[in-house]
Amino acid sequence: MAPTALAVTVAGIDFQNPVLLAAGTAAYGREIARVIDLDALGGLVTKAVSVEPRHGAAAPRVAEFDGGMINAVGLANPGVEEVKSAHLPWLAENLRRAKVLVNVVGNRAEDFATVVSTLDDAAGVSGYELNVSCPNVKAGGMEFGADPQSLRDVITRSRAATRRPIFVKLSPTLGDIARSAQIAADAGADGISVVNTMPGLVIDVDSRRPALGFGTGGVSGVGLLPVGVLATYKVAKAVRLPVIGVGGISKATDIVQYVIAGASLVAVGTAAMQKPKLAAKLVDDLEAWCRKNGTRSLTELRGSLRWES
């Protein structure tokens, strides 16, 4: 089987394979590039980018537990101007094949559009991932993705600011994630990412205090796999948009599950943080799985879930 069997075109972007590094797990690429060849991957989603710099949550920001990891980084980042001047040029210069999606966050709907418009003339950016799990300060802290009007507002403003593809990242806690995906599609999204982390609390039993400085945090790791796969299935059935499946991926057959559920791309997070070279190995393992099972293209698998016995 030729290496191009894993290639996929999503929202007009040509990816050499479907494996991305998830937002927040590879910073802006420079650090992880010392460990793995980023150009062996389909691409990466950058660490969050906001209008102004964010210092983030109090330490400790990350803690492990038997089922995975919990984090409360607080979307720490240097702000859009520094990302544009210092980080995106490095990516544009050093990546030849891997694609870059910029993860965008904001306190208000207009913040997302400001980040997008500021970065839209930057080289090396293929598209954007809007993290609508952020709290909307104008709506009393409700997540953008949880309020239909706020969700529309974020996407329509961002859509007006760019011709590049926009992916909208949804939370697994949404009451009707398929409906949220439909709203995003109607507002101009080019794709959907599912899922973000789930809220949780890990307690240090010796101190009887939260393991994280912020207290609660986002849960990720292998236990999130069934949640992400189900969300992918629901979203892929609800909208005619490509889906990026995120959550719990640690081996090639996890990727296959996501593709069968309807995903066009996948993003690897916690497992790649624990084993930085894993993402590149997943590409090789996925190709080997396809060869072993006679799969000539991932399009043969996509959305092929069988419910009947």
C-alpha positions in Angstrom: 0.0 0.0 0.0 1.4 3.4 -1.0 2.0 5.9 1.8 -0.6 8.2 0.2 -3.3 5.8 1.3 -3.6 7.8 4.5 -3.8 11.1 2.8 -7.1 13.0 3.2 -8.4 16.4 2.0 -10.5 18.1 4.7 -12.1 21.5 4.3 -9.9 22.1 1.3 -6.7 21.3 3.2 -4.5 18.5 2.0 -3.3 16.4 5.0 -0.7 13.6 4.3 -2.3 11.6 7.1 -5.1 12.1 9.6 -3.0 12.3 12.8 -2.8 15.7 14.4 -1.4 16.8 17.8 -4.2 18.3 19.8 -4.3 21.9 21.1 -2.3 22.5 24.2 -0.1 19.4 23.9 2.6 20.7 21.5 2.7 24.4 22.4 3.6 26.1 19.1 5.6 23.3 17.8 9.2 24.4 18.5 9.6 22.5 21.8 8.2 19.2 20.6 10.2 19.4 17.3 13.3 18.5 19.4 11.7 15.1 20.1 9.8 14.1 17.0 9.6 15.0 13.3 6.5 17.1 13.1 6.5 16.6 9.3 5.7 12.9 9.8 2.3 14.0 11.1 -0.8 15.3 9.4 -0.4 18.5 11.4 -0.8 20.1 14.8 -3.2 22.4 16.5 -1.4 25.1 18.4 -1.7 26.1 22.0 -4.5 28.6 22.6 -4.2 32.1 21.3 -6.1 35.1 22.8 -6.1 38.8 22.1 -4.1 39.7 25.2 -1.5 37.6 27.0 -2.9 35.2 29.7 -0.9 34.1 32.7 -3.1 31.1 33.3 -4.0 29.2 36.4 -2.0 28.7 39.5 0.4 25.8 39.8 0.2 22.9 39.9 -1.5 22.9 36.5 -1.4 19.2 35.6 -1.9 16.0 37.6 -2.1 12.4 36.6 -4.5 9.7 38.0 -5.0 6.1 37.2 -7.5 6.8 34.4 -5.6 9.6 32.7 -4.8 13.2 33.4 -6.5 16.4 34.7 -5.3 19.9 33.9 -6.1 23.5 34.5 -3.6 25.5 32.5 -6.0 28.5 32.2 -5.3 29.0 28.5 -2.0 30.6 29.3 -0.4 32.1 26.2 1.7 35.2 25.2 -1.1 36.9 23.2 -1.8 37.1 19.5 0.8 39.7 18.6 3.7 37.6 20.0 2.3 34.4 18.5 2.3 36.1 15.2 5.7 37.6 15.4 7.6 34.9 17.2 5.9 31.5 16.9 4.1 31.3 13.6 7.2 32.3 11.5 9.1 29.4 13.0 6.3 27.0 12.0 6.1 28.4 8.5 9.9 28.1 8.1 10.3 24.6 9.6 7.2 22.7 8.5 7.1 21.4 4.9 4.3 18.9 5.0 2.5 19.1 8.4 -0.4 21.6 8.5 -1.1 24.1 11.2 -4.5 24.9 12.8 -4.5 27.8 15.3 -6.6 27.3 18.4 -8.4 30.5 19.2 -10.0 31.6 22.5 -11.6 34.7 23.9 -13.6 36.3 26.6 -16.1 37.9 24.2 -17.4 36.9 20.8 -15.5 39.7 19.1 -12.2 38.4 20.6 -12.3 35.3 18.4 -12.6 37.5 15.3 -9.9 39.8 16.4 -7.4 36.9 16.8 -8.4 35.4 13.4 -8.2 38.7 11.6 -4.8 39.5 13.2 -3.3 36.2 12.1 -5.0 35.9 8.7 -2.0 37.3 6.7 0.4 35.0 8.6 2.3 32.4 6.6 2.0 28.8 7.4 -1.5 28.8 8.9 -4.0 26.5 7.2 -7.0 27.2 9.4 -8.4 27.8 12.8 -10.0 25.9 15.7 -12.4 27.9 17.8 -12.5 26.8 21.4 -16.1 27.7 22.2 -15.8 26.0 25.6 -14.5 29.3 26.9 -16.7 31.3 29.3 -18.5 34.2 27.8 -17.9 37.1 30.2 -20.8 39.0 28.7 -23.2 36.2 29.4 -22.3 35.6 33.0 -19.6 33.0 32.3 -21.7 30.6 30.3 -19.7 28.7 27.7 -20.1 30.1 24.2 -20.9 26.6 22.9 -23.7 26.1 25.4 -25.7 29.2 24.2 -26.9 29.1 20.6 -26.8 32.8 20.1 -23.3 33.2 21.5 -22.1 30.2 19.4 -23.6 31.8 16.2 -22.0 35.1 17.1 -18.5 33.7 17.6 -18.6 31.8 14.3 -20.2 34.5 12.1 -17.8 37.1 13.4 -14.8 34.8 12.8 -16.2 33.7 9.4 -16.3 37.3 8.3 -12.7 37.7 9.3 -11.2 34.9 7.2 -11.5 32.7 4.1 -9.5 30.0 5.8 -11.3 27.0 7.1 -12.8 27.2 10.6 -13.2 24.2 12.9 -15.4 24.6 16.0 -14.4 22.6 19.1 -17.3 21.4 21.2 -17.5 20.3 24.8 -18.7 16.7 25.7 -20.9 18.3 28.4 -23.3 19.9 25.9 -26.9 18.7 26.3 -27.3 18.2 22.5 -23.9 18.2 20.8 -25.5 17.3 17.4 -27.7 20.4 17.6 -24.7 22.6 18.5 -22.9 21.2 15.5 -25.9 22.1 13.3 -25.8 25.6 14.7 -22.1 25.8 14.0 -22.6 24.6 10.4 -25.4 27.0 9.7 -23.2 29.9 11.0 -20.4 29.1 8.6 -18.1 26.5 10.2 -16.1 24.3 7.9 -15.6 21.5 10.4 -16.2 20.3 13.9 -13.8 19.1 16.6 -15.1 16.8 19.3 -14.5 16.6 22.1 -12.8 18.9 24.5 -11.9 17.7 28.0 -14.6 16.9 30.6 -14.7 18.7 34.0 -13.4 16.8 37.0 -11.8 17.0 40.4 -8.8 15.0 41.7 -8.1 15.2 45.5 -4.8 14.7 47.2 -6.0 12.6 50.1 -3.0 13.4 52.3 -3.6 17.2 52.2 -7.3 16.9 51.5 -6.9 19.6 48.9 -7.4 19.5 45.1 -4.4 18.2 43.2 -4.6 21.3 40.9 -3.9 24.8 42.0 -7.1 26.0 40.3 -9.1 23.2 42.0 -11.1 21.6 39.2 -9.8 20.9 35.7 -10.3 19.2 32.4 -10.1 15.4 32.4 -8.4 13.6 29.5 -6.8 10.3 28.7 -7.9 6.8 27.6 -11.2 6.9 29.5 -12.4 9.7 27.2 -12.2 7.5 24.1 -15.8 6.2 24.1 -17.1 9.8 24.8 -15.2 11.2 21.9 -16.2 8.4 19.6 -19.9 8.8 20.4 -19.8 12.5 20.0 -18.1 12.0 16.6 -20.8 9.6 15.5 -23.6 12.0 16.6 -22.0 15.0 14.9 -21.1 13.2 11.7 -24.8 12.1 11.4 -26.1 15.5 12.1 -24.0 17.7 9.7 -22.3 17.4 6.4 -19.0 18.7 7.7 -15.7 17.0 8.4 -15.1 16.0 12.0 -11.8 16.0 14.0 -12.1 13.2 16.6 -10.4 14.0 19.8 -10.1 12.1 23.1 -8.4 9.0 24.5 -6.4 8.0 21.5 -3.4 5.8 22.4 -3.2 3.2 19.6 -4.0 2.8 15.9 -7.3 1.0 16.4 -8.5 3.9 18.4 -8.1 6.0 15.3 -9.9 3.4 13.3 -12.8 3.6 15.8 -13.0 7.4 15.2 -12.9 7.0 11.4 -15.7 4.3 11.5 -17.7 6.7 13.6 -17.3 9.4 11.0 -14.1 11.3 11.7 -11.9 12.6 8.8 -9.0 13.6 11.1 -8.0 12.8 14.7 -6.1 14.7 17.3 -3.8 13.0 19.9 -3.3 14.7 23.2 -2.6 13.1 26.6 -1.0 10.0 25.2 1.4 12.1 23.1 2.3 14.1 26.2 3.1 10.9 28.1 5.0 9.4 25.1 6.1 12.2 22.8 7.1 9.9 19.9 3.7 8.1 20.0 2.0 10.3 17.4 4.5 9.4 14.7 4.3 5.8 15.6 0.5 5.9 15.3 0.9 7.0 11.7 3.0 3.9 11.0 0.8 1.6 13.0 -2.3 3.0 11.2 -0.8 2.3 7.8 0.2 -1.2 8.9 -3.4 -1.8 10.1 -4.8 -0.6 6.7 -2.4 -2.9 4.9 -3.2 -5.9 7.0 -7.0 -5.3 6.6 -6.9 -4.5 2.9 -8.0 -0.9 3.4 -6.8 1.1 0.4 -8.1 4.4 1.7 -9.6 5.7 5.0 -12.6 6.9 3.0 -13.6 3.2 2.8 -14.0 3.2 6.6 -15.4 6.6 7.3 -18.9 6.5 8.7 -19.2 2.7 8.2 -20.5 1.8 11.7 -22.9 -1.2 11.6 -25.6 -1.3 14.2 -27.3 -4.5 13.0 -26.3 -7.8 14.6 
